[in-house]
Amino acid sequence: MPVPVPRQRAIPAVESGQAPAASTVRGPSKPEAPRTAEPVDNPSGAAATNLTLLLIEDDPGGSPIVPELLDASGKPIRIRTARNLTEAERLLTDDVHCILLDLALPAPGRTADDDELAVLKHVLKLAPRHAVLALTASDDTERAAEAVRVGAQDYLFRDELDGRLLSRAIRYAVERKRSDTAERRLAEGRMRAQENRRLERGLLPTPLLEGSSLRFAARYRPGRSRALLGGDFYDVVRTPDGTVHAMIGDVCGHGPDEAALGVELRIAWRALTLAGLCGDELLGTLQQVLEHERSDEEIFATLCTVDIAPDGRRAGLCLAGHPAPLVARPGRPARLLPYDNNGPALGLLPGARWPRQQVELGREWSLMLYTDGLIEGRVGEGRERLGQDGMVELIRRQLGEGLRGEALLTAAVNEVRQLNGGELTDDVAVLLLDRAA
């Protein structure tokens, strides 16, 4: 928050960086028309071009006193004058850097009972991007300090003005306004980032596995820089009959639009699953959701759904253009589940069908569902990809090292990143379901 600035003191020429001030001259008796100025990319950047001051002052004598002003490089500071706010609004163009406002100027429609800083507040609304200096009498210190608290960058006393003092105050006000604006934008950016993180974190699923003996673990890493949510999505729910349903999917692309579509598909999947749909009927309905919600007809999504029987020994598997899950059992090497009946990705073929395969899991097992971000990372500096075979070998080795659950997923994602030589460019989602004997 701005703090009141102490009363200005006269400063030597060497401190102000310019020659001694010239004698004061009287300003024009009529409002000055805008002068042609060089284009300015940053209106508040004093170094970009000569400074321009807009003086807003109601002088009944018709001769406001304005000292001759020089900027830090010795160039004249251009001055425009306005006797009221209507004239000021006309003269307030982008090449104006600072406003010198007489606080005694009446605000539009002001009465005696109104706020004595109403004119300043009006100007601050009129020119939110410009630096503002408040001009008042030397015996009005309290109102001058209040003007700074309201939003002015500094205040000056009319009877103490001289060229060096006003030139310095203008440069200071412009730099302070630029600093305040940068700080505000930084704070707003941080707030937006925090809100986005809270929103994205809230959109990640909370598995519904109450009453199930299965253990759940997941890792999620979006490909977008500084994001928490990408185009990959997953979910796990247990229906009243004891069946555990798991799903993982991938919307093509990994921007915010794809992330939003992924969330819509995940929520639709959960609702349809809890309503009793499964297999081909469920995927067909999800395709209708995608077709209605996607922003482009070329957008599609791959999907893998698994429904595990209440006894935990069998599962139904549907693949819509998605890599097959990996299953690991004690005493057997980890392997991929069958994917011969893999159907097309959602959104590619109208009226497509997705056959449901029955698979035997056994008494004790670990089932890993993943998106292609885990297998499409490079291996070394060439073009070779890790692929499903490479991923299977990697998981086999880590299982052999005794890794399970979250530790297994973390190690797998970290090793894939190391093999890639750095961060992966695609979204990665991996979930793991374990059933102990």
N, C-alpha and C positions, 0 to 999 in steps of 0.2 A: 504494500500500500504506500503511495507517495506520502512523504512527510513534509511539513512546512519548511520552506527554505528561509534561512535568516536574512535579515535586511542586507541588501547588496552594499558593498563598499566600492569606492573608486579603486581601480587597479592601474598599476603602471603600464606603459605601452609595451614593455618587454614581456610582461606576463600575458597580455592579451594577444601578443604575436603580431601587432600591426603598428603603424606609425601613429603619432599623436592625433587625436580626433580633430576634424575640421570644425570650424565654428558652426553653430546651429543655424539651420535655414528653415523658413516657414514653408509648410507643405502647400499644395494647391488648394484654392478656395472651392473648387468643384470636384466631385468624384472623378477619380482617374480611371480611364478606360483600360482594359487589360492590355498589357504589352506583349509583343511577340517574344516567346522564349524558346530555347532549345528544347527538344523532346526530352523528357525525363523518365527513365525506366523505374526509378524508385523515388517517389515524391519526397520521402523523408531523408534521402541521402544527400547531405550537404555537399559532398565532394563531387557529385555528378554534374552540377552546373551552378551558376550564380544563385545565391539564396534570394528568395522572394518573400517579402513580408506583406501581409494584409493587415492594415490598421483599421480597426472598427471603432470610431470615436465620434460622438456627437458634440461638436464644438459650436456653441451658439454664435461665437465671433467669426466663424467661417475660416479660421486659420489655426488648425492643429499644429502644435510644435513637434516636429520630428527631426532629431539630429541626423546629420549625414552619416551613413553607416557603411562600413567596409567589412568584408568577410576576412577569414584568416589569411587568405592569400593576397589581400589588399584590393580585391575587386569590389565595386560598389554593390551593396545589397539593394535590390529593386524594391520599391515600395508602392503598394496600391492602397488607396483610401476609400472607405465606405462610411457614410454617416448613419446608416441604419442596417438592420439585418437583411432587408430586401436587397439592398445594393451589395451587401457582403456575399449573399448567396450567388449573385450574378458574377461577382469577381473571384469567387472561390473555385479556381480551376486546379488541375492536377500539378501545375508547376509552382503553386504556392506551398512554401515549406513551413511557415509559422504564421500565427495569428496573434496580433497584439490587440487585446480587447479592453476597452474602457468599461469598468464595472458599473459606472454611473449611467451607462446607456440603458434606456428603458427597454424592457422585454415586451414582445407583442402581447397586448391585452393585459399588461400588468397593472395591478392596483396597489394602493399603499399597504395593504395587508399581505401582499404576496411575498414570496421568498426573495430576499435581497440579492441572491445569486441566480435568479431565474434567467437573466440574460446569458450568464456563463453556461448554465445547463442547456439552454437552447442552442448555443454555439457548439457545445460538445456533441450534441446530437446531430447538428448540421454538418460537422466536420470531425467525425470520429478518428480519422487517420492523420490529422494534422496536429502539430504541436501548438499549444495555446499559452500565451503569456497574459496574466491579469494585470491591468493597469489601474491604480487607485491612488488616493491621496495618502500622504505620509502619516496622517493621524488615524488611518483606517487599518491598522495592523491586524486586528482580529479578523476582519473580513478578508484581508489578503491571504492570511494563513488558511482560512476556511476554503478559499478558492482552490488552493493546492490540494486540500483534502478531497474536494469535490472532483478534481480531475485536471486542473491546470498544471502545467509543468513547472511554472515559477510565477512569481509576482514582482512587480516593479512599482516604485513610487514616482508619480508624475514629476514632482519638484526635484528629483534627484537624477533624472535622465541625463546621460551624455553619450556621445558616440561609442566610446569604448565599452561602457557598461551595457548598453543595449545590444551592441554587436555580440558581445560575449554571451549575454543572456539568450539571444536568439540561437546561437550555435549550441549552447547547453540544452536548451529546450528541445531542439531538433534531435540531438543525440539521445536525450532522455526518453523522448517519445519513441524513437526507434528501438531503444533498449526495452522499454515497457511493452511495446508491441511484440517484439521477439519473445520476451518472457511469457506473455499471455498466450501466444501461439504454441509455445512449447508446453505450457501447462494444459492447454486445450487438447493438444496432441496426446499427451500422457493420459488425460482423462478418457479420451476416446479409445485409446489402446486398452486401458483397464476395463472399460465397459465392454469392448469387443471380447476381451479374454473371459470376462464373467459370462457373457452370452454364449460364447463357443463352448466353454467348460460345461455350462448348463445343458447344452445340446448333446453332449456325449451320453451314452446310455448308462442306466443303472440296471444291471442284470436282475431278473426276477427268478430266483432259484430257491425260494423258501420251501423247505420240505424235501429238497433233493440232496442226495449224498454226493453228487458230483462236485468237484472242485473247479473253480473258474479262475483264469488269469488272462490278461490282455495287455498288449502294447499298441500304442497308436502314435504315429509320427507323421504330421502333414508335410508335404513337399514345399508349401509356400513358406517363404521366409517370415519369421516372427508371427506365425499363425498357430492356432491350436486345433483347427479343424480343416480337413481337406475333403476331397471327393470320395474317400473311402468311408465305409460305415459298417457297423456290426451290431448285433444284439443277441441276447439269450433270454428266453422266458420258459417257465414251467406252467403247463396248462393243468386244470383241475384233475384230469385223468392220470397225472404223474408223468406225462411225456415231456421231455426237455427238448425245446426247439432252439437251434442255433443258426445264425445267418451271418454271412459276411459278403460285402459287395463293393463295387468300384464304379463310380461314374467317370466316364472318360474326361480327362482334364483334372486339374486340381486347384482351380480358382475359387473365389467366393460363391459364384453362381453354382458351380458343381457341388460345393460343400452344402449349399442350401438344398439342392435337389437330393443329395444323399440323405440329409436329415428327413426330408419328406418321405423318401422311400422307406427309411428305417421305421419311422412312426407308423406308416401305412402297413408295413409288414407285421409289426407288433399287434396292431389293432386287428388285422385279418387273422393272425394266428390265434389270438385270444378268442376270436369269434368262431374258431373251429375250422378255418380253411387250411389246406395243406397241399403240397405238391403242385401239380400242373394247374389246378384251379387258383391257387394262391398266386403263382407266378404270372398267370394270365391277367389277373386283376392288377398286379403291380405294374405290368406293362401298360395297362390303360392309364394308371396314375402317371407314369413317366411320360407317356405321349401327351397328356394334357398339361403337365407342369414344365416340361423342358422348353427352353428358349429357342432351340434350333432343332430341326428335324433330324440332323445328323448326330445328335447327342444320344448315346446309349449307355447302358450299365450292365456290367457282368454281376452274377450273383451265384452264391452257393448256399443251399439250405440243407440242414440236417435235422431230422426228428428222431430222437433217441427214445426207445421204448421204455416204459416204466421199470422193467427189470434190468435195464442198462446193458443188455447183451446184444441187442440188434438196433439197427438204425435205417431210416430211409434217407436217400441222398438224391438231391436234384441239382444239376449244374446248368447254369445259363451262361455259356461262354466263359466260365470261370475255372481257374486251376483246381484240380482235385485236392481234397484234404489229405493230410498225412496222418497215419495211425501207427502207434508204437505199442507193442505188447512185450511183456517180460519174456526173455529168452529168444525173441525173434527180432530181426533187424527192422527198423522203421521202414515203411513203404507208403506209396500213394494208394488211395482207394481207387477202384475202377472208374474210368472216365470215358468209356466207349460210347455211352449214350448221352454225351454232353449236348445239350440243346443250344440254340443261338442266344446271344446276349439280348437283354430286354431292349426293345425299341428298334430292332433291326428288321424283323419280319412280322408283318401283321398276321394274326391267326396262328402263330407258332405254337408248338407243343413242347413240353419238357417232361420226359419220362422220369419216373421215380424208381430208383434202384434200391433193392434191399441188400444190406451188407451185414455181415456177422462181425461183431466186435469182440465177443468173448467176455470172460469174467473180469479181467483187469486190463486196462488200456489207457492210452493218452491220445487224444484227437486234436490235431492242430489245423485250424482254418487260417488262411492268409490271403493277402492281395498280391498282385503281381509286382508291386514295388519291392517285395522281398527277394524276388528271383531275377529281376531285370537289371540289377546293379552289375557293373563291369568287374571282371577279374583281372587285375593287373592293368597295364597301360594300353593293351590292345583293345580290340572290339569284342572279345569273348565275354559272354554274359554268364552269370552264375547258373541260371536255369534251374529247373526242378530237380534234375539229377544232382547238381552241385548242392542244392539246398538239402536234399535227402541225406547226402553224405555228411554234410555239416551237422545236421541234427543227430544223426546216428553217433557221431563222434562225441558230441556234447552230452547226449544221454549216457554214453559209455563212461563219461567223466562224472556221472552222478548228478547232473543238473536236472532240476524239475521245476515246474510251475513258473513263477515270475522270473526266477534266476535263469531258466532255460530261454525264455523269450528275450530277456535283456541281453544275454550272451549272444544269441542268434542275430539280433538286430545290430549289435555292436560289431560283430565279426563281418557281417555283410557290408557295413559301412567301411570297415578297414580294407576289405578286399576291393571295394570300389575306389579306394584312394581318397575318400572324403565323403561329404554329405551326399545322400541320395537325392535325386531330383524329383522322384515320384513319391506320392503318399504311400505309407506303409501301415497296414493294420494286421495284427496277428492275435488270435485268441486260442486258448488252450482249455480243453475240458479233460479232466482226469477222473477215472473210476478206480478206486482201490479195491482189493479183494476183501 
